[in-house]
Amino acid sequence: MVFTVVWLGLMAASAAWEVRCRRPGSRWTSLSELGARMGRGLPGRIALLALWAFVGWHVFARYTIPR
């Protein structure tokens, strides 16, 4: 239960970061822009795939399945 709350908090923080970065005049890099830059090359694509697998395992498979 605690870990689910932590993951939901991380998701909310990343959504807030994205909204903040998309405001006019913001000089910060958004998470979607960072992902697009990483996805341009093969090492970045592999890193994004590994990150996706890690988050998918920990959020959906490990902490949200009823025991």
C-alpha positions in Angstrom: 0.0 0.0 0.0 2.8 2.4 0.9 4.6 1.8 -2.3 1.5 2.4 -4.4 1.1 5.8 -2.7 4.8 6.6 -3.4 4.4 5.7 -7.1 1.2 7.7 -7.4 3.1 10.7 -5.8 5.9 10.3 -8.3 3.4 10.3 -11.1 1.7 13.4 -9.8 5.1 15.1 -9.4 6.1 14.3 -13.0 2.7 15.6 -14.3 3.2 18.8 -12.3 6.7 19.1 -13.7 5.4 18.7 -17.3 2.7 21.3 -16.8 5.3 23.7 -15.3 7.7 23.2 -18.2 5.0 23.8 -20.8 4.2 27.3 -19.6 5.2 30.1 -22.0 8.7 31.4 -21.2 9.8 28.3 -19.2 13.5 27.5 -19.6 13.2 24.0 -18.1 13.2 20.8 -20.2 10.0 18.9 -20.1 9.9 15.1 -19.5 8.4 14.5 -23.0 11.2 16.5 -24.6 13.8 14.6 -22.6 12.2 11.3 -23.7 12.2 12.5 -27.3 15.9 13.4 -27.1 16.8 10.1 -25.6 14.8 8.1 -28.2 16.9 9.5 -31.1 19.7 7.0 -30.7 19.9 3.3 -30.0 21.5 3.6 -26.5 18.7 6.0 -25.5 16.0 3.7 -26.9 17.4 0.8 -24.9 17.5 3.0 -21.7 13.9 4.0 -22.3 12.8 0.4 -22.8 14.6 -0.6 -19.6 13.0 2.3 -17.7 9.5 1.4 -19.1 10.0 -2.3 -18.1 11.2 -1.3 -14.6 8.3 1.0 -13.9 5.8 -1.4 -15.4 7.0 -4.2 -13.2 7.1 -2.2 -10.0 3.9 -0.3 -10.5 1.5 -2.8 -12.0 2.9 -6.3 -11.4 4.4 -6.0 -8.0 2.4 -3.5 -5.9 -1.1 -3.4 -7.3 -2.0 -7.1 -7.6 -4.1 -8.1 -4.6 -2.4 -10.6 -2.3 
